[in-house]
């Protein structure tokens, strides 16, 4: 398992609308995996791998033979969004403090005393984020009970105001600045939502490529932009590709933790990938759900079905693009989503990679 690739993806900054660094990293990783790549007007990276016949046994050459099973192969599309939640600088005040506008959904309870990175044209600046107001030593009890709103948080980069104004401008972006780490059987980082999908898009095709197994379908992997603010990149990419089958690749909640009733857990870590049936944006095609379940069982890939009460993901964009497509979600249960302590289980990540490879081989 290529953990170092996932580390690099998670630690690379990229908020909605500013995914270019993540895209450049992916472009370096996908050489020889796809036959065509291009970047669309919204910044999504669209990668196409044409059908291939199986590599003959004993052959040592990479297979680039077109499969001859169909003149009009079906197109299967993975949608993997590159953006992470973050902020844009909206104001630099006279004392050099930065005020921010969110790009994505935040729970203010998770923003206290955070280390952040301000990404500017002149380089990245480390800083800290805190809410305005008195510290605990001089605050009244009632003040300490209040949870600030996102707009009350500011950024301090520790520089004189004139230097800040020379370096930072409105529209520069901010991400959390926390390292990726391995804890037991878990992987912990900011931005696992959704660099997990970027990793899966790369590694599932890499596994397919190395296996030498053929695939009769046209495989498209779209590394999309601006999912966290409304599936924007996926809508444009899916409309252009017009897939027959759309696979929304994402994380989902794993609330298998204290304080959450079992029936609200959504998924349980360690039980395999989460076969996503429904959320607030789309309902997966039931025949496709059953087909994926059948493949998983036949290949002994661990899985669980999941329904998310609210929220959405790029699978919805594939389903609704142009004349429509059959769509299903392939997700990885993640604890503490939209925090700097997002956590996944290695077994679930592997299961998601395995099923995606098998789906590409299965689709005809």
C-alpha positions in Angstrom: 0.0 0.0 0.0 1.5 3.3 -1.1 1.1 5.3 2.1 3.6 7.9 1.1 1.5 8.9 -1.9 -1.5 9.4 0.4 0.7 11.4 2.8 1.8 13.7 -0.1 -1.8 14.1 -1.3 -3.1 15.0 2.2 -0.3 17.5 3.0 -0.6 19.3 -0.3 -2.8 22.4 0.0 -5.9 22.7 -2.2 -9.2 24.4 -1.3 -12.2 24.7 -3.6 -11.1 26.7 -6.7 -7.4 26.3 -5.9 -6.7 22.7 -6.5 -3.7 23.2 -8.9 -1.0 21.9 -6.5 -2.9 18.7 -5.9 -3.6 18.3 -9.7 0.1 18.8 -10.5 1.0 16.1 -7.9 -1.5 13.7 -9.5 -0.2 14.4 -13.0 3.3 13.3 -11.9 1.8 10.0 -10.5 -0.3 8.9 -13.4 2.3 8.7 -16.2 1.8 5.4 -18.3 -1.6 4.7 -16.6 -3.8 6.6 -19.1 -3.9 7.1 -22.8 -5.2 10.7 -22.7 -5.4 13.4 -20.1 -6.6 17.0 -20.1 -7.6 19.8 -17.8 -11.0 21.3 -18.3 -12.1 24.9 -17.8 -12.9 24.4 -14.1 -9.5 22.8 -13.4 -10.6 19.1 -13.2 -8.1 16.6 -14.5 -9.8 14.2 -16.8 -7.9 11.0 -17.5 -8.9 8.3 -20.0 -7.7 4.7 -20.4 -9.0 3.0 -23.5 -10.2 -0.7 -23.5 -7.5 -3.3 -23.5 -7.3 -7.0 -24.1 -5.8 -9.2 -21.4 -2.1 -9.5 -21.5 -1.1 -12.9 -22.8 0.5 -15.2 -20.2 4.2 -14.9 -20.2 4.2 -11.5 -21.9 6.5 -9.0 -20.3 5.3 -6.0 -22.3 2.8 -3.5 -21.1 -0.6 -4.2 -22.8 -1.9 -1.3 -24.9 -4.0 -3.5 -27.2 -7.5 -2.3 -27.8 -10.1 -4.8 -26.7 -12.0 -6.1 -29.7 -15.2 -7.0 -27.9 -17.1 -3.8 -28.8 -16.8 -1.0 -31.3 -18.8 1.2 -28.8 -17.6 0.3 -25.3 -19.4 1.6 -22.3 -17.7 4.4 -20.3 -17.2 3.9 -16.6 -16.2 7.1 -14.7 -14.6 7.5 -11.3 -15.2 10.9 -9.8 -12.6 11.8 -7.2 -12.6 15.4 -5.9 -9.3 17.1 -5.1 -10.5 19.9 -2.9 -10.3 20.1 0.9 -12.3 22.5 3.1 -10.5 25.7 3.9 -10.7 29.5 3.8 -10.1 32.5 1.6 -8.6 35.7 3.0 -11.4 38.3 3.0 -9.7 41.2 4.9 -6.3 42.3 6.2 -6.9 44.7 9.1 -4.6 47.6 10.3 -2.9 45.4 12.8 -2.0 42.6 10.3 -4.7 40.1 11.4 -6.4 38.2 8.6 -10.1 37.6 8.5 -11.5 34.8 6.5 -14.4 33.5 4.4 -15.0 29.7 4.5 -14.8 27.4 1.5 -16.7 24.3 2.7 -18.5 23.4 5.9 -16.9 23.9 9.3 -18.0 23.1 12.8 -16.6 26.1 14.8 -15.9 23.8 17.8 -13.1 22.3 15.8 -11.4 25.6 14.9 -10.0 26.7 18.2 -6.2 27.1 18.5 -5.4 25.7 15.1 -2.1 25.9 13.2 -2.8 27.0 9.6 -1.0 27.8 6.3 -1.7 30.9 4.3 -0.9 30.1 0.7 0.2 33.2 -1.3 1.8 33.9 -4.6 5.0 34.8 -2.7 5.1 31.5 -0.7 3.3 29.9 2.2 3.1 31.5 5.6 2.5 29.5 8.8 0.0 31.1 11.2 -2.5 30.3 13.9 -6.3 30.6 14.0 -8.3 31.7 17.1 -11.6 33.4 17.8 -11.7 37.0 18.9 -12.3 37.6 22.6 -10.8 37.4 26.0 -8.7 34.3 27.1 -9.8 32.1 30.0 -7.8 34.0 32.6 -9.8 37.2 32.1 -13.1 36.0 30.7 -16.4 35.8 32.6 -18.0 32.3 33.0 -20.8 33.2 30.5 -18.2 34.1 27.9 -16.6 30.7 28.2 -19.9 29.0 27.4 -20.3 30.7 24.0 -19.2 28.9 20.8 -18.1 31.5 18.3 -19.3 31.5 14.7 -16.8 31.0 11.9 -16.8 34.7 11.1 -15.4 35.5 14.5 -12.1 33.6 13.9 -9.0 35.4 12.7 -5.5 34.4 11.6 -2.3 35.7 13.1 0.9 35.1 11.0 3.2 36.7 13.6 4.5 39.5 11.3 4.3 43.3 11.4 1.2 44.7 9.7 3.1 46.3 6.9 4.9 43.0 6.1 1.6 41.1 6.2 0.0 43.6 3.7 3.0 43.2 1.4 2.7 39.4 1.4 -1.0 38.6 1.7 -3.9 39.8 -0.4 -7.6 39.2 -0.5 -8.2 35.9 -2.3 -5.2 34.1 -0.9 -6.3 30.8 0.6 -5.8 29.0 3.9 -5.6 25.4 4.9 -5.1 23.6 8.2 -1.4 22.8 8.8 -1.2 19.4 10.5 1.0 16.4 9.5 -0.2 13.0 8.2 0.5 10.2 10.7 0.0 6.4 11.2 -1.7 5.3 14.4 -1.9 1.6 14.8 -4.0 0.3 11.9 -5.3 3.8 11.2 -4.2 6.7 9.0 -4.9 10.2 10.4 -4.7 13.5 8.6 -6.4 16.6 7.5 -7.9 16.4 4.0 -8.5 12.7 3.9 -11.7 14.1 2.6 -11.1 13.7 -0.2 -7.5 12.8 -1.0 -8.5 9.3 -0.2 -10.5 9.3 -3.4 -7.6 10.8 -5.4 -5.4 8.0 -4.0 -8.0 5.4 -5.0 -8.4 6.8 -8.5 -4.6 6.5 -9.0 -4.0 3.2 -7.2 -7.0 1.3 -8.5 -5.9 2.0 -12.1 -2.3 1.2 -11.2 -3.4 -2.1 -9.9 -5.4 -2.8 -13.0 -2.5 -1.8 -15.2 0.0 -4.1 -13.4 -2.4 -7.0 -13.3 -2.4 -7.4 -17.1 -6.1 -8.1 -17.0 -8.1 -6.6 -19.8 -11.1 -4.3 -19.5 -13.7 -3.9 -22.2 -14.9 -0.5 -20.9 -13.5 2.9 -21.5 -12.2 4.0 -18.1 -12.3 7.7 -17.1 -11.0 8.9 -13.8 -11.9 12.6 -13.2 -10.0 14.3 -10.4 -12.6 17.0 -9.9 -12.7 20.5 -8.4 -15.0 22.4 -6.0 -17.0 19.4 -4.6 -17.1 20.9 -1.1 -19.0 23.9 -2.4 -21.6 22.1 -4.6 -20.1 19.3 -6.8 -19.2 22.0 -9.4 -16.3 20.4 -11.1 -18.0 17.0 -11.2 -21.1 18.5 -12.9 -19.0 20.0 -15.7 -16.8 16.9 -16.1 -19.6 14.4 -16.1 -21.6 16.4 -18.6 -18.5 16.4 -20.9 -17.8 12.7 -20.5 -21.4 11.5 -20.4 -20.6 8.1 -18.7 -22.7 5.1 -18.7 -21.7 4.2 -15.2 -20.6 6.8 -12.6 -18.7 5.9 -9.5 -18.7 8.5 -6.8 -15.5 8.0 -4.8 -15.4 9.6 -1.4 -15.2 9.2 2.3 -18.3 8.8 4.5 -19.0 9.0 8.1 -17.8 6.4 10.5 -19.5 7.5 13.8 -18.6 4.2 15.5 -17.4 6.3 18.5 -18.6 7.3 21.9 -21.6 9.6 22.1 -23.3 8.4 18.8 -26.1 5.8 18.8 -25.3 2.7 16.9 -28.1 3.3 14.4 -26.5 6.7 13.5 -23.0 5.3 12.9 -23.4 5.2 9.1 -20.4 2.9 8.8 -18.0 0.9 11.1 -14.3 1.0 10.6 -12.6 -2.3 9.8 -15.6 -3.8 8.1 -14.5 -3.0 4.5 -15.5 -0.3 2.0 -18.9 1.3 2.4 -21.2 0.6 -0.5 -23.1 4.0 -0.6 -26.8 3.5 -1.2 -28.2 7.0 -0.5 -27.4 10.5 0.7 -28.9 14.0 0.4 -27.7 14.4 -3.2 -28.6 11.1 -4.9 -29.9 7.5 -4.6 -27.6 4.9 -6.1 -28.9 2.7 -8.9 -30.2 -0.4 -7.1 -29.1 -2.8 -9.8 -25.6 -1.4 -9.7 -25.6 -1.7 -5.9 -26.5 -5.3 -6.2 -23.9 -5.9 -8.9 -21.1 -4.4 -6.8 -22.2 -6.4 -3.8 -22.1 -9.6 -5.9 -18.6 -8.8 -7.1 -17.4 -8.0 -3.6 -18.8 -11.3 -2.3 -17.3 -13.3 -5.2 -13.8 -11.8 -4.7 -14.1 -11.9 -0.9 -13.7 -8.1 -0.6 -15.1 -6.9 2.8 -17.9 -4.3 2.5 -20.9 -2.8 4.3 -23.8 -0.9 2.9 -24.3 2.7 4.1 -26.8 5.5 4.0 -25.9 9.1 4.9 -28.8 11.2 6.1 -27.5 14.4 4.6 -24.7 15.7 2.6 -23.7 14.8 -1.0 -20.9 13.6 -3.3 -19.8 13.6 -6.9 -21.8 10.5 -7.8 -24.8 12.7 -8.0 -23.2 14.8 -10.7 -22.6 11.6 -12.8 -26.1 10.4 -12.3 -27.7 13.7 -13.5 -25.3 14.7 -16.3 -26.7 15.0 -19.8 -29.1 12.1 -20.4 -28.2 10.5 -17.0 -26.1 7.5 -15.9 -26.3 4.6 -13.5 -24.3 5.7 -10.5 -23.2 4.3 -7.2 -21.0 5.5 -4.4 -17.8 3.6 -3.3 -16.7 5.2 0.0 -14.3 4.8 2.9 -15.7 5.2 6.5 -13.9 8.1 8.2 -14.0 9.2 11.8 -14.0 12.9 12.7 -14.7 14.2 9.2 -14.0 17.9 8.5 -11.4 18.1 11.3 -7.6 17.8 11.3 -7.9 14.3 12.9 -9.8 12.6 10.1 -9.1 8.8 10.5 -9.5 5.8 8.2 -8.7 2.1 8.6 -6.1 0.6 6.3 -8.2 -2.5 5.6 -11.1 -0.3 4.4 -8.9 1.6 2.1 -7.5 -1.6 0.6 -11.0 -3.0 0.2 -12.1 0.2 -1.7 -9.1 -0.1 -4.0 -9.7 -3.8 -4.7 -13.4 -3.3 -5.5 -12.7 -0.4 -7.9 -10.3 -2.5 -9.8 -12.7 -5.4 -10.0 -15.6 -3.1 -11.2 -13.4 -1.8 -14.0 -12.7 -5.4 -15.1 -16.4 -6.3 -14.8 -17.9 -3.4 -16.7 -18.7 -4.4 -20.3 
